[in-house]
């Protein structure tokens, strides 16, 4: 308990999947959690659940692809809790599954706007607050596909590769301010996004079994598997960790 006691944490895409698990766990461990998403009903319900359990959380509507919204929400979080200690850049979309030569400019930019620009905007507005607070931890959700390739979803893979290198660059830029920046690389996790992708392909159970086969450990992951890694990077237990790639993938990339 209290691994992140009294730290102010902003989590993007916090209403479902990995983001939801992260919000719940950070709050359980003592953080004041700003839940942000475009799914207002789900986000408000999570904030209320945390409060009912004795934690502290508030929900803000946030489209991370819009710089003005990011600036406004981050300003309001600072006004409410006086600082920002932790930023979890989790918001992301899968985008289209087409060969590169068939992808339109609009389809490509839709993924980059959230998965890359969103990380940039949120980092941009968290950094000054973290400098004022004397340090902080930024945790960027990349993917196994920020490390290895696959013959599908080209915009998604490109976006996650960008997140990996953005993390290393910012780790070097802001180390002097005691701000740590790391990326997390999940394997396949059973989230609404993965489930929806399988629904589009047909048989969900058959698709899940195929994904499980890809992981040497024998199954795909759960949101909490990633949330505990994020908790570690948010806490002072990882005070010597920056510019790193935390791979949580059931052995996928070890093959």
Helices and strands as residue ranges (DSSP letters): E 8-11, H 17-28, E 32-37, H 40-52, E 56-61, H 67-81, E 86-89, G 100-102, H 105-115, H 117-133, E 136-141, G 144-146, H 154-174, G 175-177, E 179-186, H 192-201, H 204-213, H 223-234, G 236-238, E 245-248, G 252-254
